Amino acid sequence: MDAKILLVDDSSTTLLMEEMLFKKYTKYEIRTARDGAEAVQKALAEKPSLILMDVVMPKMDGFEACRTMRRKDQLRDVPIILVTSRGEPYNVETGFESGCNDYLTKPINGRELLEMVNGYLAPQGAC
Amino acid sequence: MDNKGQGRTTPVDKNSDLSQVPLEDVLESRAEEYLQICWEIPTENEKHAVATKLYAACRRLSAAVRERDAAAAVLEIASNLMACEEMAILQMKTNSKELSFIDSVGLSEKQRLSLQGSAARISAEIDRGRVYMAGENGSGDEMLRSLGIQAFVPLWQNRKTKGAIVFFNLLPQRNGFGPGDRELLDLFSVYAGPCLFNA
């Protein structure tokens, strides 16, 4: 079975770009959410193989969503990559403290994104 | 000249007539062209990254035309694809050189005042119709540099300039402009105006 990725971002632009890249270059199933609260709900329902999540979002930000997911048994071990618009040390440290496995800074570089995600999921369905 | 497959990523023309076809159709068509370029170029190629950005920008602008949220879309695209969170969209009033803010994000009071205090000169820049990026050092760009503007995009509509997008500082992870930024600004210059002013 192909791996499933949950893409979380309140920006349609970013989601469009990420979806296009994953659909072209991988066989991953894609699910999307537009804020942290929806991400937690969808992650519990869909049990994704990896979560790629923006930090600054309405309702619940990526740090809080990450912390919430890590408190759930079903999501404790799912790789979470945070996508931050600000790559300063404080944000990176906060990201890791919230339980993320990795982070990327915007603007997203497609090649870098694919390499990082495939690094976590390659055995499960990358092209 | 047919240069399909060689990474053509700047097929936008400010003089093109956008009035004959629904704007969202034009943008969807552009998006498909950029998608095709992505298909044909390996990810290692810099032009792939450029086409990816332009694809997402065209699709987002197309949706913005339908949903009538062009200003928010422009700010969102620039924030996510250029990592700039200090910018303003300005409109030049008809028959005068006065400027109004259509929308903005992240501006300091100083930046806002500097734009308001330089309205006449900014209007002249809009009339000049030239995309400016810091670091290119074109003649006549001194005023924009003196205001701390990193990029300036005149907005065309029906072969006239009607406003501008002004970009101040990029986020700290950006060391100046990179691949795709110039093409994205050119795209804004041609398509953001009709998206904003036709609404």
Interface residues (C-beta under 8 A of the other chain):
Chain A: S11 S12 T13 T14 L16 M17 M20 L21 K24 Y25 S85 R86 G87 E88 T105 K106 P107 I108 N109 G110 R111 L114
Chain B: L35 C38 W39 T43 E44 H48 A49 T52 K53 Y55 A56 A57 R59 R60 A63 A73 E76 I77 S79 N80 L81 M82 A83 E85 L171 P172 Q173 R174
